[in-house]
């Protein structure tokens, strides 16, 4: 069976944009044409490729088509570059590079290599933010081409490179410490002092508390689901939190207790691509400069 690359690209556009109407605007066709293309590929494969929800989601068959579309687009971009053609004058469109990254990396070190990539290549970087324990799932589904992840085992035959350790330290303001830990950091004081959680999948603070013999579910907490705002909440005295060393500032004081190091890896499609390799090199170079070594 030969799969039409245009139909696969339409599935990817629908998934990227979240709806048939938005995909139509991106592809410069009508929503009806998008619908007809999706129906055509579904009839060809004999199975549903997208769930028509808000936003649109892929089925397992749809994930395979999205991976195909992204790989074709990537190889097309590399081929155009190899011929020395100007992407603006060639038949190849400006490529979108979807990547997954955890929020703390995005807030502290990951944007610098992305800026260098955007300067060197005619690409649009499309960052998908998730917890480092979950970014590999986006790579596995084909939603992204590469990911910063805490998983060392390759997913879906991907290539893995060690990046470094992102170090976190338990920190709070001096006033917060004076109010809640005047007699020291103990099981009792940690059970009463509120902490800041990033979201309901973030376990850094909870794991640190368990390591000190404290049940985290009895401790007051605030949810602040944005990396910069999380650090700002700690700086304002809302609670204590595990702050990346790269975000530490003078008005924060470290609590008595161990730091936490989260290993980070770069996983990307195991596909020969000069563009993807260049992105990996920039990311690894920045990681060596700012992250702690394994």
KENUBA-415282 format. One record per residue (C-alpha): x, y, z. Coordinates in nm, 4 decimals. Example, Ala and Ser with C-alpha at 12.3 -4.5 7.8 and 13.67 -1.06 7.14 Angstrom:
2
> east | north | up
> 1.2300 | -0.4500 | 0.7800
> 1.3670 | -0.1060 | 0.7140
//
This chain:
294
> east | north | up
> 0.0000 | 0.0000 | 0.0000
> 0.1338 | 0.3443 | -0.0939
> 0.0338 | 0.6211 | 0.1451
> -0.0138 | 0.9634 | -0.0081
> 0.2324 | 1.2008 | 0.1633
> -0.0121 | 1.4902 | 0.1204
> -0.2819 | 1.3017 | 0.3095
> -0.0406 | 1.2140 | 0.5896
> 0.0684 | 1.5796 | 0.6085
> -0.2975 | 1.6811 | 0.6414
> -0.3407 | 1.4495 | 0.9399
> -0.0319 | 1.6059 | 1.1011
> -0.1663 | 1.9566 | 1.0362
> -0.5010 | 1.8712 | 1.1951
> -0.3254 | 1.7322 | 1.5030
> -0.0876 | 2.0298 | 1.5269
> -0.3625 | 2.2898 | 1.4951
> -0.6266 | 2.1043 | 1.6959
> -0.9155 | 2.1390 | 1.4502
> -1.0084 | 2.0992 | 1.0837
> -1.0715 | 2.4753 | 1.0471
> -0.7303 | 2.5715 | 1.1856
> -0.5581 | 2.3078 | 0.9706
> -0.7381 | 2.4484 | 0.6651
> -0.5986 | 2.7956 | 0.7366
> -0.2475 | 2.6554 | 0.7709
> -0.2739 | 2.4492 | 0.4513
> -0.4521 | 2.7271 | 0.2568
> -0.7440 | 2.5033 | 0.1631
> -1.1060 | 2.4829 | 0.2763
> -1.2199 | 2.2909 | 0.5866
> -1.4229 | 2.0739 | 0.3494
> -1.1042 | 1.9800 | 0.1617
> -0.9355 | 1.8895 | 0.4910
> -1.2311 | 1.6690 | 0.5828
> -1.2228 | 1.5021 | 0.2411
> -0.8504 | 1.4249 | 0.2773
> -0.9004 | 1.2746 | 0.6222
> -1.1882 | 1.0612 | 0.4937
> -0.9768 | 0.9505 | 0.1985
> -0.6892 | 0.8253 | 0.4127
> -0.9308 | 0.6594 | 0.6568
> -1.1009 | 0.4780 | 0.3698
> -0.7644 | 0.3727 | 0.2294
> -0.6446 | 0.2346 | 0.5627
> -0.9822 | 0.1028 | 0.6721
> -0.9560 | 0.2642 | 1.0130
> -1.0128 | 0.5936 | 1.1942
> -0.6999 | 0.8117 | 1.2169
> -0.8264 | 1.1049 | 1.4252
> -1.0794 | 1.1440 | 1.7033
> -1.2958 | 1.4412 | 1.6140
> -1.2817 | 1.6031 | 1.9573
> -1.1751 | 1.9474 | 2.0785
> -0.8827 | 1.9472 | 2.0263
> -0.8554 | 1.6708 | 1.7659
> -0.6624 | 1.3646 | 1.8874
> -0.4932 | 1.0864 | 1.6951
> -0.5693 | 0.7186 | 1.7106
> -0.2858 | 0.4646 | 1.6988
> -0.3126 | 0.4628 | 1.3181
> -0.3078 | 0.8424 | 1.3176
> 0.0108 | 0.8489 | 1.5248
> 0.1855 | 0.6391 | 1.2601
> 0.0728 | 0.8819 | 0.9880
> 0.1933 | 1.1833 | 1.1874
> 0.5363 | 1.0227 | 1.2309
> 0.5489 | 0.9534 | 0.8558
> 0.4503 | 1.3115 | 0.7690
> 0.7116 | 1.4618 | 0.9998
> 0.9860 | 1.2328 | 0.8707
> 0.9020 | 1.3120 | 0.5070
> 0.9048 | 1.6851 | 0.5843
> 1.2382 | 1.6549 | 0.7656
> 1.4021 | 1.4584 | 0.4841
> 1.2639 | 1.7008 | 0.2263
> 1.4174 | 1.9921 | 0.4166
> 1.7556 | 1.8157 | 0.4358
> 1.7433 | 1.7386 | 0.0627
> 1.6684 | 2.0988 | -0.0289
> 1.9576 | 2.2122 | 0.1926
> 2.1908 | 1.9543 | 0.0343
> 2.1176 | 2.0953 | -0.3117
> 2.1990 | 2.4436 | -0.1874
> 1.8537 | 2.5697 | -0.2761
> 1.6878 | 2.8607 | -0.1010
> 1.3912 | 2.7119 | 0.0897
> 1.1961 | 3.0283 | 0.0155
> 1.2335 | 2.9732 | -0.3583
> 1.1986 | 2.5935 | -0.3610
> 0.8901 | 2.3759 | -0.3516
> 0.9660 | 2.2773 | 0.0083
> 0.7774 | 2.4849 | 0.2673
> 0.9386 | 2.6330 | 0.5764
> 0.9670 | 2.3377 | 0.8135
> 0.8143 | 2.3232 | 1.1596
> 1.0244 | 2.1360 | 1.4171
> 0.8143 | 2.0080 | 1.7104
> 1.0206 | 1.9313 | 2.0217
> 0.9208 | 1.8308 | 2.3746
> 1.0888 | 1.9824 | 2.6794
> 1.0212 | 2.0014 | 3.0503
> 0.9147 | 2.3363 | 3.1936
> 1.2233 | 2.3969 | 3.4091
> 1.4616 | 2.3339 | 3.1187
> 1.2611 | 2.5699 | 2.9024
> 1.2730 | 2.8363 | 3.1728
> 1.6451 | 2.8056 | 3.2429
> 1.8616 | 2.6823 | 2.9541
> 1.6775 | 2.5315 | 2.6558
> 1.5733 | 2.8476 | 2.4700
> 1.9338 | 2.9582 | 2.4048
> 2.0164 | 2.6658 | 2.1714
> 1.6747 | 2.7049 | 2.0055
> 1.7550 | 3.0688 | 1.9262
> 2.0840 | 2.9620 | 1.7675
> 1.9056 | 2.6977 | 1.5599
> 1.6461 | 2.9475 | 1.4387
> 1.9305 | 3.1819 | 1.3406
> 2.1147 | 2.9110 | 1.1434
> 1.8216 | 2.7373 | 0.9739
> 1.4972 | 2.8346 | 0.8057
> 1.2773 | 2.6552 | 1.0607
> 0.9951 | 2.7231 | 1.3042
> 1.0503 | 2.5724 | 1.6487
> 0.7322 | 2.4302 | 1.8026
> 0.7932 | 2.3518 | 2.1708
> 0.5651 | 2.1154 | 2.3619
> 0.5973 | 2.1520 | 2.7386
> 0.5454 | 1.8591 | 2.9738
> 0.7034 | 1.6997 | 3.2779
> 1.0390 | 1.5364 | 3.2030
> 0.8864 | 1.1999 | 3.2985
> 0.6261 | 1.2340 | 3.0214
> 0.7971 | 1.4114 | 2.7298
> 0.9140 | 1.0776 | 2.5852
> 0.5510 | 0.9818 | 2.5301
> 0.5166 | 1.2720 | 2.2854
> 0.8164 | 1.1369 | 2.0941
> 0.6731 | 0.7865 | 2.0940
> 0.3413 | 0.9089 | 1.9505
> 0.5129 | 1.1006 | 1.6711
> 0.3861 | 1.4351 | 1.8006
> 0.7458 | 1.5597 | 1.8325
> 1.0758 | 1.4795 | 1.6598
> 1.2905 | 1.4916 | 1.9741
> 1.2543 | 1.5438 | 2.3472
> 1.4356 | 1.6378 | 2.6657
> 1.3388 | 1.3556 | 2.8998
> 1.4389 | 1.1842 | 3.2220
> 1.4113 | 0.8444 | 3.0517
> 1.7396 | 0.6770 | 2.9618
> 1.5782 | 0.3889 | 2.7729
> 1.5069 | 0.4763 | 2.4077
> 1.1410 | 0.4859 | 2.3060
> 1.0357 | 0.3579 | 1.9661
> 1.3914 | 0.2969 | 1.8488
> 1.5034 | 0.6521 | 1.9207
> 1.8650 | 0.7595 | 1.9681
> 1.9585 | 0.8697 | 2.3226
> 2.2239 | 1.1179 | 2.4368
> 2.3092 | 1.2098 | 2.7962
> 2.2678 | 1.5813 | 2.8651
> 2.3394 | 1.6301 | 3.2353
> 2.1788 | 1.6712 | 3.5746
> 1.9378 | 1.9540 | 3.6541
> 1.9945 | 2.0240 | 4.0236
> 1.7147 | 2.1403 | 4.2544
> 1.7516 | 2.2736 | 4.6073
> 1.4803 | 2.3228 | 4.8726
> 1.4545 | 2.6981 | 4.9140
> 1.2400 | 2.9679 | 5.0715
> 1.2637 | 3.3307 | 5.1745
> 1.4367 | 3.4270 | 5.4993
> 1.1040 | 3.5520 | 5.6401
> 0.9315 | 3.2238 | 5.5531
> 1.2085 | 3.0259 | 5.7226
> 1.1937 | 3.2510 | 6.0312
> 0.8186 | 3.1966 | 6.0557
> 0.7953 | 2.8220 | 5.9834
> 1.1397 | 2.6836 | 6.0660
> 1.2514 | 2.8985 | 6.3605
> 1.3380 | 2.5839 | 6.5556
> 1.4920 | 2.4066 | 6.2586
> 1.3803 | 2.1869 | 5.9701
> 1.2176 | 1.8842 | 6.1314
> 0.9407 | 1.6362 | 6.0587
> 0.7066 | 1.8501 | 6.2672
> 0.7900 | 2.1819 | 6.1013
> 0.7856 | 2.0298 | 5.7510
> 0.4414 | 1.8847 | 5.8200
> 0.3062 | 2.2344 | 5.8935
> 0.4928 | 2.4590 | 5.6510
> 0.3144 | 2.5021 | 5.3137
> 0.5059 | 2.4202 | 4.9984
> 0.4552 | 2.5061 | 4.6315
> 0.3762 | 2.2314 | 4.3795
> 0.4145 | 2.2833 | 4.0054
> 0.1160 | 2.0647 | 3.9153
> -0.0438 | 1.7367 | 4.0171
> 0.2166 | 1.5345 | 3.8262
> 0.5124 | 1.7102 | 3.9884
> 0.6650 | 1.4915 | 4.2594
> 0.9897 | 1.6762 | 4.3414
> 0.8644 | 1.8356 | 4.6621
> 0.6737 | 1.5236 | 4.7611
> 0.9727 | 1.2944 | 4.7071
> 1.1939 | 1.5292 | 4.9090
> 0.9437 | 1.5264 | 5.1966
> 0.9217 | 1.1461 | 5.1906
> 1.3003 | 1.1350 | 5.2117
> 1.2761 | 1.3364 | 5.5329
> 1.0125 | 1.1023 | 5.6771
> 0.7136 | 1.3310 | 5.6088
> 0.3848 | 1.2238 | 5.4493
> 0.3431 | 1.4908 | 5.1758
> -0.0339 | 1.4518 | 5.1638
> -0.0809 | 1.6001 | 5.5102
> 0.1211 | 1.9128 | 5.4243
> -0.0472 | 2.2345 | 5.2993
> 0.0414 | 2.3163 | 4.9389
> -0.0166 | 2.5692 | 4.6632
> -0.0319 | 2.4783 | 4.2931
> 0.1476 | 2.7172 | 4.0563
> 0.1695 | 2.5487 | 3.7120
> 0.4299 | 2.7679 | 3.5384
> 0.8037 | 2.7444 | 3.5961
> 0.8796 | 3.1172 | 3.6231
> 0.5687 | 3.1784 | 3.8333
> 0.6525 | 2.8793 | 4.0535
> 0.9912 | 3.0305 | 4.1375
> 0.8302 | 3.3712 | 4.1833
> 0.5758 | 3.2243 | 4.4258
> 0.8609 | 3.0905 | 4.6396
> 1.0405 | 3.4278 | 4.6206
> 0.7231 | 3.5995 | 4.7413
> 0.6953 | 3.3692 | 5.0433
> 0.3932 | 3.1658 | 4.9328
> 0.5744 | 2.8492 | 5.0390
> 0.9004 | 2.6610 | 5.0051
> 0.9865 | 2.4716 | 4.6896
> 1.2514 | 2.2787 | 4.4980
> 1.4164 | 2.5507 | 4.2888
> 1.6533 | 2.4756 | 3.9993
> 1.9994 | 2.6027 | 4.0893
> 1.9895 | 2.7985 | 3.7619
> 1.6875 | 2.9933 | 3.8961
> 1.8198 | 3.0580 | 4.2458
> 1.8426 | 3.4241 | 4.3483
> 1.9917 | 3.6143 | 4.6409
> 1.6594 | 3.6547 | 4.8227
> 1.6168 | 3.2768 | 4.8561
> 1.7712 | 3.0720 | 5.1357
> 1.8397 | 2.7001 | 5.1163
> 1.6609 | 2.4791 | 5.3668
> 1.8554 | 2.2270 | 5.5671
> 1.8425 | 1.9084 | 5.3625
> 1.9789 | 1.7382 | 5.0511
> 1.9472 | 1.8697 | 4.6977
> 1.7839 | 1.6659 | 4.4219
> 1.9423 | 1.5956 | 4.0842
> 1.7231 | 1.4988 | 3.7897
> 1.9048 | 1.3285 | 3.4992
> 1.8144 | 1.4644 | 3.1576
> 1.8542 | 1.2920 | 2.8227
> 1.8014 | 1.3936 | 2.4622
> 1.5978 | 1.1431 | 2.2646
> 1.5364 | 1.1896 | 1.8930
> 1.4177 | 0.9839 | 1.6000
> 1.6790 | 0.7352 | 1.4901
> 1.6792 | 0.8942 | 1.1449
> 1.9709 | 1.0378 | 0.9506
> 1.8976 | 1.4108 | 0.9336
> 2.1470 | 1.6963 | 0.9218
> 1.8905 | 1.9349 | 1.0727
> 1.7987 | 1.7051 | 1.3609
> 2.1659 | 1.6323 | 1.4270
> 2.2442 | 2.0058 | 1.4312
> 1.9666 | 2.0621 | 1.6861
> 2.1038 | 1.7786 | 1.9008
> 2.4544 | 1.9273 | 1.8871
> 2.3319 | 2.2712 | 1.9984
> 2.1270 | 2.1230 | 2.2818
> 2.4138 | 1.9026 | 2.4020
> 2.6586 | 2.1937 | 2.3868
> 2.4345 | 2.4137 | 2.6017
> 2.3697 | 2.1286 | 2.8447
> 2.7438 | 2.0711 | 2.8936
> 2.7842 | 2.4408 | 2.9764
> 2.5045 | 2.4764 | 3.2328
> 2.4016 | 2.1373 | 3.3729
> 2.5842 | 1.9287 | 3.6295
> 2.7706 | 1.6303 | 3.4899
> 2.6435 | 1.2754 | 3.5393
//
